[in-house]
Amino acid sequence: MYRIIEQLYDAPIGMNSIQPGQNPELMKMARNREEKRQKLIATLSPEQKKLFDELVQADEEIESSRAFDKFKYGFHLGVLMMMEIMESYEDMLA
């Protein structure tokens, strides 16, 4: 089942929000990493390349899970902050 929190994580926030790939500093770091990755791969045997690809895939799966966990934490924190604000607002009206 595709939960609401997953939809929020996967969906674009708005037309003016920064999309992945628009951060020049991040893009520079990604290009640098890819250049180094290609240099390393060129020195590996076929067996080592396969093992390296499996390692990279495992790291990507871990990072994806971590990113989602961080998003959930931030979202829940935001909800708690809004609840506190709403309680304070209701107290002011009473």
C-alpha positions as CSV (number, residue, x, y, z in Angstrom):
1,M,0.0,0.0,0.0
2,Y,1.3,3.4,-1.0
3,R,1.0,5.5,2.1
4,I,0.4,9.3,2.1
5,I,3.8,10.0,3.7
6,E,5.4,8.2,0.7
7,Q,3.3,10.2,-1.8
8,L,4.5,13.4,-0.1
9,Y,8.1,12.2,-0.2
10,D,7.9,11.3,-3.9
11,A,5.9,14.3,-5.1
12,P,7.2,17.6,-6.2
13,I,6.5,20.3,-3.6
14,G,5.6,23.1,-5.9
15,M,6.4,24.8,-9.2
16,N,9.0,27.0,-7.6
17,S,10.7,24.4,-5.5
18,I,14.3,23.3,-6.3
19,Q,14.3,20.1,-8.2
20,P,17.1,17.5,-7.9
21,G,20.0,18.4,-10.2
22,Q,19.5,22.1,-10.0
23,N,22.1,22.7,-7.2
24,P,25.4,23.5,-9.1
25,E,27.6,22.6,-6.1
26,L,25.9,19.2,-5.8
27,M,26.2,18.6,-9.5
28,K,30.0,19.4,-9.4
29,M,30.4,16.9,-6.5
30,A,28.4,14.3,-8.4
31,R,30.6,14.7,-11.6
32,N,33.7,14.5,-9.5
33,R,32.5,11.3,-7.8
34,E,31.6,9.8,-11.2
35,E,35.0,10.6,-12.7
36,K,36.7,8.9,-9.8
37,R,34.3,6.0,-10.0
38,Q,35.1,5.5,-13.7
39,K,38.9,5.6,-13.0
40,L,38.5,3.0,-10.3
41,I,36.3,0.7,-12.5
42,A,38.9,0.9,-15.3
43,T,41.5,-0.8,-12.9
44,L,39.2,-3.6,-11.8
45,S,38.9,-7.1,-13.1
46,P,35.5,-8.3,-14.2
47,E,34.9,-10.1,-10.9
48,Q,35.9,-7.0,-9.0
49,K,33.6,-4.9,-11.1
50,K,30.7,-7.1,-10.3
51,L,31.5,-7.0,-6.6
52,F,31.9,-3.2,-6.8
53,D,28.5,-2.8,-8.6
54,E,26.9,-4.9,-5.9
55,L,28.5,-2.7,-3.2
56,V,27.3,0.5,-4.9
57,Q,23.8,-0.9,-5.2
58,A,23.7,-1.9,-1.5
59,D,24.9,1.6,-0.5
60,E,22.2,3.2,-2.7
61,E,19.5,1.1,-1.1
62,I,20.7,2.1,2.4
63,E,20.9,5.8,1.4
64,S,17.5,5.7,-0.1
65,S,16.1,4.2,3.1
66,R,17.9,6.8,5.2
67,A,16.6,9.7,3.1
68,F,13.1,8.5,3.6
69,D,13.6,8.1,7.3
70,K,15.0,11.6,7.5
71,F,12.0,12.9,5.6
72,K,9.5,11.1,7.9
73,Y,11.3,12.5,11.0
74,G,11.2,16.0,9.6
75,F,7.6,15.7,8.6
76,H,6.5,14.4,12.0
77,L,8.5,17.2,13.7
78,G,6.7,19.7,11.5
79,V,3.3,18.2,12.4
80,L,4.2,18.4,16.1
81,M,5.3,22.0,15.8
82,M,2.0,22.9,14.0
83,M,0.0,21.1,16.7
84,E,1.8,23.2,19.4
85,I,1.2,26.4,17.4
86,M,-2.5,25.5,17.0
87,E,-2.8,24.8,20.7
88,S,-1.3,28.1,21.6
89,Y,-3.6,29.9,19.1
90,E,-6.6,28.2,20.6
91,D,-5.5,29.3,24.1
92,M,-5.2,32.9,22.9
93,L,-8.8,32.8,21.6
94,A,-10.2,31.3,24.9
